[in-house]
């Protein structure tokens, strides 16, 4: 038995050694850069609209450098950034074992990539577009010099149209011959949607909304929403931002509906889902536009609570879901959470018991510098609107009973003044109060009309509400 165990140990050691010897890097890219030596370059990758550094690569005395990785890199657009603010792009595709040669004096012309069919397509297209751009530039300059001379303008325009046709044909041929290549998908992603002529309405008039409706319905036709590589270039990020900012009504309910539809289209993806979730939560979770936190809460509940956020560990998921749980009851249109605090005579006054057409719910701190600027303004406003059915329920944020009472008395605050001297109500947690002042405007049923607004905004809103 002892000899068998010893043989087994030797075998395992030998097998481990062989596996280490036979291990091959999943990514192995060699660079030869003429014009630099004994320095460092940065390998960067595109993610959305930004570039991020993947690694720092040392350049030897012969201008050689290399990047190796045991794991495959995400496929997409990468860049080698060279000292002197120079860089060139290439594609990190499926087979990540190729070599690159370039001269810093003329990088695009000299750029050669061996061992990567995808980069043959990408580099060929890039060089073609560069050549056509060089042909167009002088034509545009000459058109500017002959402004007003129709015959000359027509000649130059015809030449530009011919170049445009050549570019279009090149793009169409590449997309037709290599439809699944990343280069083809990049070209298609940047291709504009062609809008047909608007139809006539029954009365004979042109449908003025047709172009918008058609463009919105076909907005994503040229983006492969099942290909995670689209995150690793600028196309998807630019379109995503444009769609949610400009193509849909900027109202929380509309955005939530559109977000649901779009996130459902991304089912089965990883990077696209992650990037879109981040975009939606970072865009609508800033608090810069009142009411948009409803979008944040909805997306968090859909993705994180729904178990789709594969990138989040249990702690992060719990935190996101917990914040959404706090914010959910505080969204515009919800009934404000009821609280029962004590007035200056130690009597309990419930928020729900306040009889008023509109209630200003003011959370403040008598020792807060910003509060000391806002509270007098609210006092002035109260004098103007109290006879019109507006009440103020002002909740002190600390438990400094004597100092609070003195401030209320000294400044003759005649509205409903309350505090929580014994820590009974948990109102700071209910209203997610991190700082002061915080203001909510409630209707007669204590439904939240507006929140986290200042005295000027409250006054303007009340003027409009009381008029109507």
ZIWOFEN-V881139 format. One record per helix or strand. SS is the DSSP state (A for helix, B for strand). FROM is the first residue (numbers start at 0). TO is the last residue. If there is no record, write none. Layout:
# ZIWOFEN-V881139
SS/FROM/TO + SS/FROM/TO
This chain:
# ZIWOFEN-V881139
A/1/21 + B/26/33 + B/38/46 + B/49/58 + B/63/68 + B/75/81 + B/85/91 + B/96/102 + A/106/109 + B/111/113 + A/116/144 + A/149/176 + A/181/188 + B/199/199 + B/205/205 + A/209/216 + A/227/231 + A/233/246 + A/251/264 + A/270/283 + A/292/304 + A/313/327 + B/334/334 + B/339/342 + B/347/349 + A/350/352 + B/357/363 + A/368/387 + B/389/395 + A/400/409 + B/415/418 + A/426/429 + B/437/441 + B/446/450 + A/454/466
